[in-house]
Amino acid sequence: MASIPDTKLNRLVDRWATIQAELNAGPEQSRFVQLSKEFSELDPIVQTVHSLRAVQAEAEATRKLAYEEADAELSEMARGELPLLDARVDDLTKVLQLQLLPKDAADEKSAILEVRAGTGGDEAALFAADLFRMYARYADTHGWKTEIISESENALGGYKEVIASITGKGVFARLKFESGVHRVQRVPATETSGRIHTSAATVAVLPEVEEVDLVIRPEDLRIDTMRAGGAGGQHVNKTDSAVRMLHIPTGLIVVSAEKSQHQNRRLAMQVLRSRLYELERQKLADERSASRKDQVGSGDRSQRIRTYNFGQGRVTDHRINVTLHKIDAVMDGTALDELIEALITDHQTTLLAAEMDGRHA
């Protein structure tokens, strides 16, 4: 396994020691917060560096024993230990390489989840509702909070569109690979002849951003209030509380139609800020790479990423060619991590390969 240059590791260890000394000296509060954040990011990396160097030293000493020791019994014992120590060096080197990969600044953020029915009419809307429930249950298992921002239901209880905030640490890191087209193959509840239908829904996952991450100028906004509407005339809010927010420079429009106008303004701004932030992220990503098709989790909604086949009880992720024969466990959120972990591993492998190529170029 390719080694990591000592000069790079020494710089990290030196910086870690400098921060530690400055923290011990008792800096002012704002500086303390800034240093503590940097220290918490560096500390696990430096601990791995220390572990790796200790094992490397042990392996080197054992190698000398194995091939330079006159005592045959000691030499044989050392040769037996050497493969285990070399494997440990490889394992720690791989951990360190992953820790040193460029971090997505949005990974630790909460997320805005948008699920929309695609082709397939009522069945697509029912599938969109199933997907939303899957993510809400998955969020529950991770201790995250899900709050619906806006929803548009059909007569059968499916979702034409649902937008929600999922709040917690590291939500975006785990859900960002869910963006794309999700396809379902099953016999719809509305189908009397038992014929299998194929429908689709699109999922978009955006990092939820704070005001400090992205400032929106008041003069760039046009905010209108309007009367909220409900399905079939039910649950209609008779006051003009729904909010329609237009971001003039980009033409982005967000509508929120919950009960409180104040809440609608907050929720609409939340979604708008996330969409603008994602536009900027995508612009930077496109500048870094001329081709988006090789980017795992790019969020390109024209890409079919996963198929849910209820008749055969399987879920297939087409990006990594992984199939799970446990569709019920995936749909209730308990097995979704198996797909997400595989996607994260694949993404890290791609990044590592690119890093190695860049190093040898």
N, C-alpha and C positions, 0 to 999 in steps of 0.2 A: 504494500500500500504506500502511495506517495506520501513522503514526510512533509511537514509544514515547516517553512524556514524559521530557524531559531531567532533570527533578528526580529521577525514579526511577533513571536511569542514573548521575547524579552521586552519589547515595547509595551505589550499588554500587562505583563507582570509589574513593570516599573510604574505604569500609570496607576494600577491597582494599589501599589504601595504608597504612591504619592497621595492618592485620594484618602486612603486610610489614615495617613499622618495628618492630613488637613482636617478630617472629621474629628480626630482625637483632640485637635487643637481648639475645637469649639467655635466654628464659624457662625456668622449671623444666620438667622432663620432661612432666608431665601436661598442663600448659598448652601446651607446644610441640606435643604430639600433637593437641590440640583445635584449635589455631590452624592447624596444617598441613592438617588435614582441611577446615576452612572455606576456607582459601586455595586448595586444589586444586579445590574446587567453584566458587569465584569466578573463578579465573584465566582459564579459557577464555572465560567471559562477558566479562570486562574486555578481553581481547585482541580479541574481536569488536567491542566498543564502540570501542576505539582504531582498528581498521581501518575501521569504519563512519564515524567522524568524520573520518578522513583522506580518505576517498573523497568524503564530503559536502562537505568544504572544497575539494577538487579540482573537484568538479562545480560548485560555486558560482563559483569563479574562472573556470572554462571558460564558464559561462553569461554572465558579464560580458563575456568576450572575444567571445562569439558575438553579443551584441546591443548592446554599447556600444563595441566597438573600431572605430576609424575605418579601419584597414587592412582592406580587403575580403578579401585573401587569408588573413590571420590569422583573421578573423571566420568565413570559410567553413570553415576547418580546425577551428575550435572547434565549430561547429555539427555537424560530422561526428562529433566525439568525444563530444558530449553524450549521445546515446542509450545509448552503451556505459557511460558513467559512471552514468547514471540506473538502468540495469538492474543495475549492480553494487550500487548503493545498495539497490535492492529486494531483491536476493539476500541481502545482509548483514542487512537488516532482518528478513527471514524467518528466517534462522539465529538471530538474536538473540531473536526472538519464541519460537522453539522452545526455546532455552536457558533462557528465563525462565518457561516453563510450570511449574506446580506439579509437584514430583517425587513419585513414589510412593516412600515410605520403604523399601518392601520390594524395590525393583527390583534393588539390588545383591546381594541375598541368593541363597543356594543354594535349592533347591526340593525339596519332597516331591511325587513323581509317583504318582498312583493311577489304575490302569486296571482297569475292571471290565467283564465281559461283560454285555450287555443282552439285548434280545429276539433270539432266533435260535438258542438251544441251543448245540450243539457248534460250529456255524459262528461264532457270536458269540464264543465262547471262543478260537477260532483267530484271529479278527480282532483280538481284544484282544491276543493274543500278537504279531501282526504290528505293531500300533501301538506296543507296548512296544519291540520291536526297532527300529522307526523312530526312536523317541526316544533309545534307547541309542546308535544309530549317529550320530544328530545330535549327541549329547553328545560322542562321540569326536571328531567333526570340529572341535569347539570346544575340545577339550582339557579337558573336564569329566570328573569321575569319577562313575560310576554304581554304586550299591551296593543290591542287593535287600534290603529289610527283611522282607517276608513275601510268600509266593506260594501260590496254590491252583490246581493244574493239573487239567485233565480227562484222561481216558484217551487222548486224541489229541495231547496235548502243548500244548493251548491253555490259556489262563489264565481261570479264573473270576474271579480277582482277583490283581493284583500291585501291591505298593507298593514304591517305591524312593526312595532319596535321590540327587539329582543335585547334585554339589558343584562350585562354581566361581564366579567373579565374574560377576554379572549374569545368572545362570541364570533367575531369576524374571522379569526384564524381558522375556526373549525367549520364555519358555514360558507366561506367564500367559494368553495369548489362546487356548491350546489347551483350556482347560476347557470342557466341554460334551458334547453327544451327537455321536458320529462314526458315520456310516452307511456300510455297504458293500453294493454290488450286484455279485455275481459267482456263478459256478457253483461250489458247494462241492466240495471233494475227496471228500466222502461222497455226492455226488449222481450217480446212475448215468444218469439220463435227460437230463442236460445242461440242466436247468432253472435259471434264474437265481433266486437267493434274495436277499432283503434282510434284513440283520442289523444290529445296532448294538452299540456299546460306549460307556461313559462314561469321560471323562477328567477328573480333578481335579488341578490344580496349586496347591500351597500354598507360601507362603514358608517356608523353614526358619529357625527362630529360635533364638537362643542363650538361655542362662539369664538373661542381663542384660536381654533384651527382654521376657521374661515369666516371672514367678516363680510357681511352683506350690507351694502349701503342702502339706507332707507329710500333714497331717490331712485334706486333700481327696482323697487317693488311697487306693484299695484295690487291692493287688497280690496276685494269686494265681498260683501256679505249677501247671503241669499237664503231662501227658505229651504230647509232640509226636506228631503223626500224619503219615503220608506216603501218597501216592497208591498204592492197591492194596497197602498193607502194606510197600511198599519204602521205603528210606531212613528208616525210623522210628527216632527217637532214643529209646532205652529209659529214659533218665533223665527226671526231672520238671523239664525245663529251659525249656519254653515258658512265656511270661509273658502274663498277662491283666491289663491295667491299666484300672481304672475311675476316671474323674474324677467324684466324687460330686455336686458342684454342678450340672454340666451333663448328666450321664448318658452322656458320651462313653466309648466302650470301644475300646481298642486291644489287639490280640493280636500278639505276635511269637514265631515258633517256629523260630529258627535253632538252632545246636548248643550255644552257650554261654548259660547263664542270665544271666551278667553282661552279655553282648552284647545279649541280648533286652531286659533292663531299659533299657539305653542307647537301643536302637532304638525301643522302645515309647514312651519318654519323648520322643524326638525327634519322632515322629509326633504324639503327644498335644499337645505344645507348639505345633506348627505348626497343628493343627486349632483349638486354642483361640485362637491369634493371628488366624487367618483369621475365626473367629466374631466377634471384636472388630472387625476391619477391616470386615467386612460390615455389622455393626451401625452403625458410623460412616457407611459409604457409604449405607445406607438412610436414616439421619437427614438426610444432605445432599441426598438425592434421593428424592422420593416414587415415582418410576418407575424401575425397574431395567432395563426393556426397551431403553432408549436407551444403556445403558452397555456399550460394547464390552468384551468380556472380563470380564463380571461373574461368570463361572463358573456361571451358572444352568444346571443340568444338564437342565432340561426343554427347553432350546433345542437344536434340531438345527443344528449349526454347519457341518458339512462332509460331503460325500458322496464316496466313493471308488468309481468305476465301473470295474471291471477290464476288462469286455468292450469298453468304448469307450476304455480307457486314459486316463481323465481324472479329475481331482480338482477338485471345486468347493467353494469356501468361500462359503456362503450369506450371510454377514454383509456381505461386500464385493463379492459377485457377480463373483468372480475364478475363472476355470477354467484349469487347467494341463493340457495334453495330454502329460503325462510322469509317469504314475503310478509307474513303476518307480523313477525318480529321486527322487520324493517319498518312497516307501516305504523307500528305502535311506538316507534322511536328507539326501541331497546337494542336493535341490531344495526342501526344506522352508523354507529361509530366504526363498525368493521369496514364499511365502504370509505368513510371519511379518513380513517387511519391509512388505508391503502392509497388513497389519493394524495395524502400528505407525504407519505414515503416516496411515491412516484415523483412528486414535485421536487422533493429534496434530492433525489437521485439525479434528476435532470439538471438542477442547479449545480450539484457537485461536479457532474460531467462537464458542464460549461466552464466551471471554475478551473478544472484541471486542464481543459483545452486552452483556456486563456493563459494559464501559467506556462504551458509548453509552446505557445505560439511564438 
